């Protein structure tokens, strides 16, 4: 009965159009009524405790860094470098989109922000070159979901806080799968663009390439600093966020000089707005997480899936299928905050590596961002491209199939994540 109350109240509120954060609070209230322990002081305490976390400080820093990069011309230079290198090849702008997606992912950690930034720059160029608009939009949208996997990843921070798993290890474990996502997209794009005559940009001279390298060097240095800092133990993810924000500010103001001091208010406002949304979700989820623990919902889930505990691969496949269905109707952050406290006891019981689980969990949730009907990134690319929603859905389908295939491979073969992690660490 408790599980029915939990799911019924939560999903009912979401389908009624109530914002997810308030749906979580109402779900907590419903659980309190079910458990006959209504106490608003408990709700208030858990709201405060949920947001009062040092690792969560990394979120506003990385969000601010992403906003500074977009406003300061860093994103534009990230696109320019692959454009000079491969723009002249057959289907070159598609490869530019993929390379730029991987590079942008290593800077911002936000799928929606990366998709919007790349879409604004590349979609007009691809349209002028004769690329099919829906296909271009689908490629850029799918490239955008690499951002939650390659560090610095905001969803990894949230997962780490919700599960107690090392955020630094999650960051390092995400590098190889993120690159594999880019490779998978490159293969699909090659398959689709072969034999199709598309306009190509002029081949850049060595001087132009060198100029782009010099211009983009400041931007490309940031992921090196962040990953190097983790690997060496020089700073924590929270400190890395502060370093990234300060670095982006200095580069935007004094190196590229595309941002003025007067622009800072708008940038800070946008970062604060995004941070407030995420933090309210995190705080509200702490109430539900506390109550589902009191109600022993995790134990119930463990009992239901107990027959699969002795077969970790089958268990992972069942969990991934469940997350996939949830991800089709719920955004990434609430999915992490709601399901992680429920599933982690089961993962520990089955002896599954929690870092590996975190990576495939976030990858699965990221795929949900381009899956109709709710896909957040799908809605972003629809707005940026000004195409009908149906056209963007059709355009994203081949790349969605590639991402699902990669998810299946990573689920069946954990070594694809754990071996590179061991080498990087």
PyMOL commands that set and color helices and strands:
alter all, ss='L'
color gray80, all
select helices_A, chain A and resi 2-15+20-35+40-51+57-71+74-86+92-105+111-128+133-144+154-163+167-193+206-232+237-255+261-294+297-308+312-327+332-349+354-368+376-385+389-412+415-424
alter helices_A, ss='H'
color red, helices_A
deselect
rebuild
show_as cartoon
